[in-house]
Amino acid sequence: MAVIHKAKDNSVKTILAEPELFAEFLRNFIPIDILKDVAPTNIEDISERLISLVSEQKDGDTIKRINLNDGKSLFVIAIVEHESKVNFRAPFKILLYIALILNDYEKEVNKDEKITHTKDFKYPPILPIIFYDGESEWTAETNFLNRTEMSEIFAKYIPKFEYELVSLKDYSFADLAEFGDTLSLFMMVDKLKTAEAFSELGKLPKEYIERLEDMNVPPHLKELLVKVITVLLRKINVPQDEIDVLVERIDERGVSEMLSIENYNVQAIRREADQQRAEAVQQLKAMIRAMLDKGSTVTEIASIMNVTEDDVVFLLPELSPA
């Protein structure tokens, strides 16, 4: 499983790198019937050998080959955009990817015989998708034709492809809950922009939470969910000790824990973190007192605990360095 190295910059790409979640992504967001039955085993990631040819900044791009059950193939370009500014260059980047994919496909099918030189040969379809989770409206053109000068004159000579736009802001938490699958969890997490936004999770239908509890989320996806939650909470400046409390709860009680407003409450988490912190301080104080009773000095205690003498005095202000 891929490790998330940067908070928001590639967390969605890491999610879509999982075949199970990508299959659910196609089923949930793309209105094409033949994609509804795509299984994880039908999905092949070919990003590595193609994306670097277009851009060094490849954190948000992925390319999949979908091998359908009837022996035919199609390709999916998925570009993740999450910047505050709309990327108006996106259609041109997609055009470059389309050319690279078809060129790569030609090399593959022509290995033994030049099939593409025959009259009946047809190129595979390519589905371009932009997944946008920014808060502003996506205002870029979805058709490359409209990005070309004098398109009304040269329309028949200009590529006319469109890309499918999936804008997460257009989906409420209730909309995502209707999908009722593992991906919906990840998309909900991605919608959380502030600590207070977690209260929205408490408004989810009871049926969804019950369905979630019945879902047997594979361990590697559960681990990925925890990683995504962790980096996004860091992104909105939630203290690490509070993050640790939530992660521990999810690990012990299951992923549905994060969706219960009674159990997942920002202030409740904060109180629990404060309590754990207070208990840790009391344990340290008890250790210091035990060492003092045995005759250790503040300097010796600081050395043993690998802290400064000021740290020891801070815990027990009645002391003074010896």
N, C-alpha and C positions, 0 to 999 in steps of 0.2 A: 504494500500500500504506500502511496506517495505521502511524503511528509510535508506539511504546510510550513514554509519558511517565512512568508510574509503574510501579514494579517489579512487584509481584504483583497490584496492584489491578485492572489491566485487561488483563493479558497474555493470559488465557484468552479474554476477549471479542475481543481483537485476532485471536487464532487463529481463532475461530469466524466472524469477519467475512470470512474467505477462503472463497468458495463451494466450492472443492475440498475444503477441510478440513471444512466444515459437512456436505457430502454424506457424507463418510466418517464423521463423528460420528453421523449418523442411521443409517447402515448398520451401524456397529459396536455402538452402545449401545441402540438402540431396537428392540424385537422386533415390528416391524410390517412385513409382507412388502412392501407397496406402496412402502415407503421404501427398499427395497434397491436399486432401480434409478434413484433420483433422481440426475440429473446436475447438475453445477454450473450449467449454463445454465437449469435449472428453478427456480433459487433467486433470489428477489428480496428484498432487504433493505428493510424499511419501518420500521425502528426510529426514524429521525429524526423523523418526523411524529407518532409516537404516544407514545414513552417519556417525553418531556418533560411530557406531560399527566398523568403519574402521579407522577413523582418527579424531583427535581433531581439526586439521586444515582443516575445511570444507567450507571455504569461497568460493572456486571456484567449488564446486561439487553440482550437483542437479540430482535427480532421478524422472522421471515421468512415470506414467502408462497411456497409451493411450488406451482408450476404443473405439474400432472401431464400425462403424454402424452395422456390421454384427454380433455383440455380442462377437467377439474375442478381445483379449487384447494383447498388446505388451508393452515392457518397454524400456525406453530410459535413458541411463546414459550420462549426459553431464558434462564434466570436463573442467573448464576454466583454461587455463594456460597463464600467462602473464609475467612470470619472464624472465630475460635476459638469464638465463641458461635453457636448455631443461631438462625437467623432464623425465629421462630415466626409472624411476620406474612406470610410468603411466600404462603400460600394466598389471603389477602385481596388482596395485590398482583396475583396472577394473575387473580382475579375482575375487578379493575379493567381489566386488559389485555384480557380476553375481551370485556367490554362495549365498550371502545373499538374493538377490531378489528371486531366485528360492526356497530357503528355506522358505521365507516368503509366497510365493505363495502357496507352498505345504500346509502350515498350514491353509491358507484361504480355499482352495478347499476341504481339508479333514475334515473340521469342522463337517459336518454331516455324511459324508461317505468317506472312504479312496479311493477316486477316483484315486489317483496316483498309487495305487497298481494294477490297472487294465491294461490289455494288450493294450487297445486302447488309453490310456491317452497320451497326448503330452504336453510338457512344452511350455510355450509361448516364442516367440523370444525376444531377448534383443539386442538393438542397442546401442553400445558404441560410443560416440562422444567426441573428444577433440577439443575444440575451442581455438585456439592459436592466440593471438594478439601481440606477441613479434615481434621485428624487425629482428632477426636473423632467419636462416632457422631451421625448426623443423627436427631434424635428428634422433629421437628415432624410434625404430622398431614399425611398426604398427601391427605386428603379434606376438603373445606371443610365438609361436613355435620357432621363431628366437632368443628368449631371453633365450633359454634352452640349456644347454650343451648336446652334442652328439645327437642333434635333428635328424640327418640323420639316426641314429640307432634306436632311440625310437620314431620316428615321430608318429606312430599309437597310442601311449599312451599319447601323450602330447596335451593339449587343443590348438586348432588351430584358435581361434577367432581372428579377426582383428577389429580395431576401425576405424571409419571414422574421418579423420583429416580435420578440417576447419581452414585454416590459413588465417587470415584477410589480411595479407600482399600480398596475391595473388590476392586480389580484389581491383581494382582501384575505385576511387570515381564514375567514369562513370559506372563501373560494378555494383556497389551498386545501382546507380540511376535506372538501368534497372529493378530492383525489384519493384520499384514504390510503396512501402508500408511504413508503419510507422517504421518498424524495420530498413529499410535502413537509416533512419535519425540517429538512435542510433549507427549503425555501422559506419557511417561517423564521428560522434562525437568521437567514440572510436579510429579512425585512426588519429585524430589530436594529434600530439606529440609536436608541437611547435606552438607558436602564429602565426608565418609566414605561417604555413600550412593552415590557414583559407583561403588563397588566392585560394586554390584548389577548394573551394566551388563555386567560381565565374565562374568556367569553366564548371559547370554542364549544361546539356541541358535545354533549356528554357521550353521544354515540361514537364520535371520533376518538375520544380518549379511550373508550372501552375497546374499540377496534384496534387501537394502537397497543393496548395492553395484551391483546391476543396475538399481535404480530410477532413472529419470531425473527427479530432483526439480527442478521448475522453479526458475529463478534467484530469482524473487521469494519463493518459499517457503523456499528455502535462506537467503536474506537474513533472512527473518522468524525462522527457527530460530535464527540467530546472535544476533539481537536478544533473543529470549526467553531463550536461554542466558545472555547477558550480564547482563540485569537480574536473573535469578534467582540467579546467582552473586554478584552484588552484594548481594542480599538476605541471603545466608548469609555475608557478610563475607569472601569470597575476594578477595585483593588484586588490584588492577587489572592488574598486570604478569602475573600468572598467567592472568587472563582473556584478556589479549591473546595469550598463547602458544597457548591452546586455540583461540581464534577464528582465529588464523593457520593452525593445523593443519587445522581444518575447511575453511577457504577453499582451502588447497592440496591436501588429500588427499580431501575429500569428507565428507559428513555421517556416514558409517559410522565415521569416525575416532573419534567420541565414544563409540562402543560397544565399542571394543577395550580391555580392561583392560591389555593389554600396552603399548598406546600411550597410553591415557588412565589415568594413575595420578596421584593427587594429589601424592605425593612426587616423582614423575618430573617432573610439570609444574612443581613448585616448584623443583627443581634446574635445570631448563631456564631458568626465569625468573631464578633467581639468576645463572646463567651469562651470560644476556643483560645483566643489570644490571651484572655485573662487567666485561663487555666494554665497555659504555658508559662506565663509570668510567675504564677504562684509556685509552679514546679521548680523554676529556676531559683526563686527565693529560698525554697526549702533546701535545695542543693547547696546554696551558699551558706545557709545557716548550719547545715550539717558539717560542712568543711570548717566553718568557724569554730564549731564545738570541738572539732578534733585538733584545733590549734593552728589552722592555716591562716596566713595573713591575706590581706586584700590583693597584694601583689602576686602571691602564690596562686590564689583562686583565679585571678585574671589569666595567669599563664596556663593553668589547667584547662580553663573553659575557652581558651583561645579568643579572649575579648580584651578590651582595655580596662584599666583600673576604674576609669570614669564610668564604664558600663556597669561594673559591679556596684559602685556607689549609687548609680542611678536606680538600681533595683532595690538597694537598701540604703536610703539616704542618711540613715543614722551612722553609717560607717564613714571612715576617712582612710585614705591610703596609708598603709603602714610602711 
